[in-house]
Amino acid sequence: MGVNEKAPLVKPEGGKGHPVVVFSHGLSANIHLYSIQLKEWASHGFIVFSIDHEEDIYLNPSSYSSTDDYMKERTQQIENRKNTVRKVLDMICTKTTVQDLFEDQDVKLNYEKFFFAGHSFGGATMAELAVQDKRATGILLLDPWFQASNEKILFTPVNKPMLALRSNAFEKWRGIRSNIFKYGEINSKKGLSGYFKNSVHNSVTDLLILLPRELSLIKKIRSMKNIENEIQDHALLTKVFLKTILELEDGYEKNSIKHLVLERFRAELKKSGREDIFVVDE
């Protein structure tokens, strides 16, 4: 939606190069469904690499002998996704390849500021990869679906700045909520987790703008009211998190990421006149 192809890049401040976000989409999604979120990050100086995963989306649980066998198939898909992301990271870290991607523009990336981000199944992918790949300097998870995750990897503290947002709709699914809540607790010293009231799984996608009536009819969204605010709230909080981590540099251990991000987020909300409906995990 509204993407400007081959737009000129503004030179990053400080001369260290552009910070990077590597994004992994949800299981039944693609790179085109997150333009609102990704454009918001790009507009603040981040270069965003959004990965289009190729995989078997529809696996019928009833065709497997057990739920465990079905989940093993999904777990393998996470492994396949992580391998794809690693290849992209290797490509990004090759300067000649980056120059080829941006053609005539002189692009410099800040290899000390790599953020791993993902939605749903992509959130599970990037949460695991952040434990295994030391190139991650921050993690941004949008309503991650951890049911097929390797728990030995997932519940290893990443010791990196982290923002994990789940949807209000996931609150009724105890298994899904408990895994996300546990992940947030393990990484609470350097992270923030919670949810926006009335948010749904698609709140971070373009679908709320593209198909609001259709989503309402099939009860994938609770109401068509305040859809714009819902999207803006997610975009604002994620932007504040990313920019805050950049500004803190290496001194974030001496600061409370959670309280600083919340303070800045609420200050910007107040300026816009919007209500604060973010529920923080304590």
DANORCOR-V350124 format. One record per backbone hydrogen bond with DSSP energy under -0.5 kcal/mol. NH is the residue of the N-H (numbers start at 0). CO is the residue of the C=O. E is the energy in kcal/mol with one decimal. If there is no record, write none. Layout:
nh:NH co:CO e:E
nh:NH co:CO e:E
//
This chain:
nh:4 co:2 e:-0.8
nh:6 co:3 e:-1.0
nh:14 co:11 e:-0.8
nh:15 co:12 e:-0.7
nh:17 co:107 e:-3.1
nh:19 co:112 e:-2.7
nh:20 co:46 e:-2.2
nh:21 co:114 e:-2.8
nh:22 co:20 e:-0.6
nh:22 co:48 e:-2.9
nh:23 co:116 e:-1.8
nh:24 co:50 e:-0.8
nh:28 co:25 e:-1.3
nh:32 co:29 e:-1.5
nh:33 co:30 e:-0.6
nh:37 co:33 e:-2.7
nh:38 co:34 e:-2.5
nh:39 co:35 e:-1.5
nh:40 co:36 e:-1.8
nh:41 co:37 e:-2.4
nh:42 co:38 e:-2.3
nh:43 co:40 e:-1.3
nh:44 co:41 e:-1.7
nh:45 co:40 e:-1.5
nh:46 co:18 e:-2.5
nh:47 co:45 e:-0.6
nh:48 co:20 e:-2.9
nh:48 co:46 e:-0.5
nh:49 co:47 e:-0.7
nh:50 co:22 e:-2.6
nh:50 co:48 e:-0.5
nh:52 co:50 e:-0.8
nh:54 co:52 e:-0.6
nh:56 co:54 e:-1.0
nh:58 co:56 e:-0.8
nh:59 co:57 e:-0.5
nh:60 co:58 e:-0.7
nh:62 co:59 e:-2.0
nh:63 co:60 e:-1.6
nh:69 co:65 e:-1.6
nh:70 co:66 e:-2.6
nh:71 co:67 e:-2.2
nh:72 co:68 e:-1.4
nh:73 co:69 e:-1.6
nh:74 co:70 e:-2.9
nh:75 co:71 e:-2.1
nh:76 co:72 e:-1.5
nh:77 co:73 e:-1.7
nh:78 co:74 e:-1.8
nh:79 co:75 e:-2.4
nh:80 co:76 e:-2.6
nh:81 co:77 e:-2.6
nh:82 co:78 e:-2.0
nh:83 co:79 e:-1.8
nh:84 co:80 e:-2.6
nh:85 co:81 e:-2.5
nh:86 co:82 e:-1.8
nh:87 co:83 e:-1.9
nh:88 co:84 e:-2.8
nh:89 co:85 e:-2.6
nh:90 co:86 e:-2.1
nh:91 co:87 e:-2.8
nh:92 co:88 e:-2.1
nh:93 co:90 e:-1.6
nh:94 co:92 e:-0.7
nh:96 co:93 e:-0.6
nh:97 co:93 e:-1.8
nh:98 co:94 e:-2.1
nh:99 co:95 e:-1.8
nh:100 co:96 e:-2.1
nh:101 co:97 e:-1.8
nh:102 co:99 e:-0.8
nh:104 co:101 e:-2.2
nh:106 co:104 e:-1.1
nh:109 co:17 e:-3.1
nh:110 co:108 e:-1.0
nh:112 co:109 e:-2.0
nh:114 co:19 e:-3.1
nh:114 co:112 e:-0.5
nh:115 co:137 e:-2.6
nh:116 co:21 e:-2.9
nh:116 co:114 e:-0.6
nh:117 co:139 e:-1.7
nh:118 co:23 e:-2.0
nh:119 co:141 e:-2.2
nh:121 co:118 e:-2.5
nh:123 co:119 e:-1.7
nh:124 co:120 e:-2.0
nh:125 co:121 e:-2.3
nh:126 co:122 e:-2.2
nh:127 co:123 e:-1.9
nh:128 co:124 e:-2.1
nh:129 co:125 e:-2.0
nh:130 co:126 e:-0.7
nh:130 co:127 e:-0.9
nh:131 co:127 e:-1.3
nh:132 co:128 e:-3.2
nh:133 co:131 e:-0.6
nh:135 co:132 e:-1.4
nh:136 co:113 e:-3.5
nh:137 co:113 e:-1.0
nh:138 co:160 e:-2.5
nh:139 co:115 e:-2.8
nh:140 co:162 e:-3.0
nh:141 co:117 e:-3.0
nh:142 co:140 e:-0.7
nh:142 co:164 e:-5.1
nh:144 co:119 e:-1.7
nh:145 co:143 e:-0.7
nh:148 co:145 e:-1.8
nh:150 co:148 e:-0.9
nh:152 co:149 e:-1.0
nh:153 co:149 e:-3.0
nh:154 co:150 e:-2.3
nh:155 co:152 e:-1.6
nh:156 co:154 e:-0.6
nh:160 co:136 e:-0.7
nh:161 co:189 e:-1.8
nh:162 co:138 e:-2.3
nh:163 co:191 e:-2.5
nh:164 co:140 e:-3.0
nh:164 co:162 e:-0.5
nh:165 co:163 e:-0.5
nh:165 co:193 e:-2.3
nh:167 co:195 e:-0.6
nh:168 co:198 e:-1.5
nh:169 co:166 e:-1.0
nh:170 co:167 e:-1.3
nh:171 co:168 e:-0.8
nh:172 co:169 e:-1.2
nh:173 co:171 e:-1.0
nh:176 co:172 e:-3.0
nh:177 co:173 e:-3.0
nh:178 co:174 e:-1.6
nh:179 co:175 e:-1.8
nh:180 co:176 e:-3.0
nh:181 co:177 e:-2.5
nh:182 co:178 e:-2.2
nh:183 co:179 e:-2.4
nh:184 co:180 e:-2.3
nh:185 co:181 e:-2.4
nh:186 co:182 e:-1.6
nh:187 co:184 e:-1.3
nh:189 co:186 e:-1.0
nh:190 co:187 e:-0.9
nh:191 co:161 e:-2.3
nh:193 co:163 e:-1.6
nh:194 co:278 e:-2.0
nh:195 co:165 e:-0.5
nh:196 co:276 e:-2.4
nh:198 co:195 e:-1.9
nh:202 co:199 e:-1.9
nh:204 co:201 e:-1.9
nh:205 co:32 e:-2.9
nh:207 co:204 e:-0.7
nh:208 co:205 e:-1.4
nh:209 co:205 e:-2.4
nh:210 co:206 e:-2.9
nh:214 co:210 e:-2.4
nh:215 co:211 e:-1.9
nh:216 co:212 e:-2.3
nh:217 co:213 e:-1.8
nh:218 co:215 e:-1.2
nh:219 co:214 e:-3.3
nh:220 co:214 e:-1.1
nh:226 co:223 e:-0.9
nh:229 co:225 e:-2.1
nh:230 co:226 e:-2.1
nh:231 co:227 e:-2.6
nh:232 co:228 e:-2.7
nh:233 co:229 e:-1.5
nh:234 co:230 e:-2.3
nh:235 co:231 e:-2.7
nh:236 co:232 e:-2.4
nh:237 co:233 e:-2.2
nh:238 co:234 e:-1.9
nh:239 co:235 e:-2.7
nh:240 co:236 e:-2.3
nh:241 co:237 e:-2.3
nh:242 co:238 e:-2.6
nh:243 co:239 e:-2.4
nh:244 co:240 e:-2.2
nh:245 co:241 e:-1.7
nh:246 co:242 e:-2.2
nh:247 co:243 e:-2.0
nh:248 co:244 e:-0.9
nh:248 co:245 e:-0.6
nh:250 co:247 e:-2.2
nh:251 co:248 e:-0.7
nh:253 co:250 e:-1.6
nh:254 co:251 e:-1.5
nh:256 co:254 e:-1.0
nh:259 co:255 e:-2.5
nh:260 co:256 e:-2.7
nh:261 co:257 e:-2.1
nh:262 co:258 e:-2.3
nh:263 co:259 e:-2.1
nh:264 co:260 e:-2.7
nh:265 co:261 e:-2.7
nh:266 co:262 e:-1.7
nh:267 co:263 e:-2.0
nh:268 co:264 e:-2.2
nh:269 co:265 e:-2.2
nh:270 co:266 e:-1.7
nh:271 co:267 e:-1.7
nh:272 co:268 e:-1.0
nh:272 co:269 e:-0.5
nh:273 co:268 e:-1.6
nh:276 co:274 e:-0.8
nh:278 co:194 e:-3.6
nh:279 co:277 e:-0.6
nh:280 co:192 e:-2.8
//
